[in-house]
Amino acid sequence: MSKKWLWLIMAAVAVVGFVAGMVVAQEGDFDFLPAHYAESHIPTLVAWRELQFNAYEDREAYLTDRLGQISCVLYIEDWGIELAVDTSTEPDWDMYLGDGDFACSDEELIATYTEAAEELADIVRDYFPELDDEDLYMEFFMEDALVAGWEDGETFVGDELDFLWWF
């Protein structure tokens, strides 16, 4: 065997040993945390998709010509999926008066949030393609005030929010 092959084999053994050492070190003790933090954990597919959605979609984004998204958090519940969406108005449609009130009719507000809900439902279905409308619920907030709800494909605003099942 030539010296060149001997050096290549030794380099390969060193690389394999280094990588194996890194793996063992990652599975080792973390002195600053309890031992159970070093244990392996395999999440369910639903937990993984929830994590993916929140990592990729919880950000400022354009929703419609009237609404922007400040944040969007998905929660997996035992009955289905819930979205909590913090919204803002776009500059061309600055109808928000504060404290959950708008300077437009309920019909216009329903149409605005229905469009946003349908857009978000399509995004959720990218992660959960088999999801039905009755298993998806959304709450829309603006400046920490609940302004709209979406349940079973229907949007609720104003006094209708008080009669929905989650209150």
C-alpha positions as CSV (number, residue, x, y, z in Angstrom):
1,M,0.0,0.0,0.0
2,S,1.4,3.4,-0.9
3,K,1.9,6.2,1.5
4,K,-0.8,8.2,-0.3
5,W,-3.5,5.5,0.5
6,L,-2.3,5.2,4.0
7,W,-2.7,9.0,4.6
8,L,-6.2,8.9,3.0
9,I,-7.3,6.1,5.2
10,M,-5.9,7.8,8.3
11,A,-7.7,11.1,7.3
12,A,-11.0,9.2,6.8
13,V,-10.6,7.5,10.2
14,A,-9.9,10.9,11.8
15,V,-13.0,12.5,10.2
16,V,-15.2,9.5,11.2
17,G,-13.8,9.7,14.8
18,F,-14.4,13.5,14.9
19,V,-18.0,13.2,13.7
20,A,-18.7,10.3,16.1
21,G,-17.3,12.4,18.9
22,M,-19.6,15.3,18.0
23,V,-22.6,13.0,18.1
24,V,-21.6,11.5,21.5
25,A,-21.0,15.0,22.8
26,Q,-24.5,16.1,21.7
27,E,-26.1,13.2,23.5
28,G,-23.9,13.8,26.6
29,D,-24.7,15.6,29.8
30,F,-25.6,19.2,29.9
31,D,-24.3,20.2,33.4
32,F,-26.4,23.3,33.5
33,L,-29.7,21.4,32.9
34,P,-31.4,18.4,34.4
35,A,-30.4,15.1,32.8
36,H,-33.8,14.6,31.0
37,Y,-32.9,17.4,28.6
38,A,-30.3,15.1,27.0
39,E,-32.9,12.4,26.2
40,S,-34.1,11.8,22.7
41,H,-37.5,13.0,21.7
42,I,-39.4,12.1,18.5
43,P,-42.4,14.5,18.0
44,T,-45.6,13.3,16.3
45,L,-46.3,14.5,12.8
46,V,-49.0,16.9,14.1
47,A,-46.6,18.4,16.6
48,W,-43.9,18.7,14.0
49,R,-46.3,20.5,11.6
50,E,-47.4,22.9,14.4
51,L,-43.8,23.7,15.0
52,Q,-43.1,24.2,11.3
53,F,-46.2,26.5,10.8
54,N,-45.2,28.7,13.8
55,A,-41.6,28.9,12.7
56,Y,-42.4,29.9,9.1
57,E,-45.7,31.7,9.4
58,D,-45.6,33.7,12.7
59,R,-44.3,36.9,11.1
60,E,-45.4,40.1,9.6
61,A,-47.1,39.4,6.3
62,Y,-49.5,40.8,3.7
63,L,-52.9,39.2,4.1
64,T,-55.3,41.3,1.9
65,D,-55.5,44.8,0.4
66,R,-57.0,45.9,3.7
67,L,-55.3,43.8,6.3
68,G,-51.7,42.9,7.3
69,Q,-50.6,40.2,9.6
70,I,-48.4,41.1,12.6
71,S,-48.3,37.6,14.0
72,C,-50.0,34.3,13.5
73,V,-49.8,31.4,16.0
74,L,-51.2,27.9,15.4
75,Y,-52.4,25.8,18.4
76,I,-53.2,22.1,18.1
77,E,-56.2,21.4,20.4
78,D,-58.0,18.1,21.0
79,W,-61.0,19.3,18.9
80,G,-59.0,20.8,16.0
81,I,-56.7,23.7,15.1
82,E,-56.9,27.2,16.4
83,L,-55.2,30.3,14.9
84,A,-54.6,33.5,16.9
85,V,-53.9,36.2,14.3
86,D,-52.8,39.7,15.3
87,T,-53.7,42.1,12.4
88,S,-53.2,45.7,11.3
89,T,-54.9,47.8,8.7
90,E,-53.2,48.6,5.5
91,P,-52.6,52.4,4.9
92,D,-55.2,52.6,2.2
93,W,-57.9,51.2,4.5
94,D,-57.2,52.7,7.9
95,M,-60.6,52.1,9.4
96,Y,-59.6,51.0,12.9
97,L,-60.8,53.4,15.6
98,G,-59.3,51.5,18.6
99,D,-60.8,49.2,21.3
100,G,-62.1,46.8,18.7
101,D,-64.2,49.4,16.8
102,F,-64.1,50.2,13.1
103,A,-65.3,53.1,11.0
104,C,-67.1,50.8,8.6
105,S,-70.2,48.6,8.5
106,D,-70.2,45.1,10.0
107,E,-70.8,43.7,6.5
108,E,-67.6,45.4,5.2
109,L,-65.7,44.1,8.2
110,I,-67.1,40.6,7.7
111,A,-66.0,40.6,4.1
112,T,-62.6,41.9,5.0
113,Y,-61.9,39.3,7.6
114,T,-63.5,36.5,5.5
115,E,-61.0,37.2,2.8
116,A,-58.2,37.1,5.3
117,A,-59.5,33.9,6.9
118,E,-59.8,32.1,3.6
119,E,-56.2,33.2,2.8
120,L,-55.0,31.8,6.1
121,A,-57.0,28.6,5.8
122,D,-55.2,27.9,2.5
123,I,-51.9,28.4,4.2
124,V,-52.9,26.1,7.1
125,R,-53.9,23.4,4.5
126,D,-50.4,23.5,3.1
127,Y,-49.4,22.0,6.4
128,F,-52.6,19.9,7.1
129,P,-54.1,19.1,3.6
130,E,-56.9,16.9,5.1
131,L,-58.2,19.6,7.4
132,D,-61.9,20.4,7.2
133,D,-63.4,23.9,7.9
134,E,-65.2,22.6,11.0
135,D,-61.8,21.6,12.5
136,L,-60.3,25.1,12.0
137,Y,-61.0,28.1,14.1
138,M,-59.5,31.6,13.9
139,E,-59.4,34.6,16.3
140,F,-58.4,37.9,14.8
141,F,-57.0,40.6,17.1
142,M,-56.0,44.2,16.5
143,E,-54.0,46.0,19.2
144,D,-54.9,43.2,21.7
145,A,-58.7,43.6,21.1
146,L,-60.6,40.6,19.6
147,V,-62.2,42.0,16.4
148,A,-63.3,38.9,14.5
149,G,-63.7,35.2,14.7
150,W,-63.9,32.5,11.9
151,E,-65.6,29.2,12.6
152,D,-67.0,26.6,10.2
153,G,-66.3,28.9,7.2
154,E,-68.2,31.8,8.7
155,T,-66.9,35.1,10.0
156,F,-68.3,36.8,13.1
157,V,-67.7,40.4,14.3
158,G,-69.1,42.7,17.0
159,D,-71.8,41.4,19.2
160,E,-71.8,38.0,17.4
161,L,-68.4,37.3,18.9
162,D,-70.1,37.0,22.4
163,F,-72.2,34.0,21.3
164,L,-69.5,31.8,19.8
165,W,-68.6,28.6,21.7
166,W,-65.2,29.6,22.9
167,F,-66.4,32.3,25.3
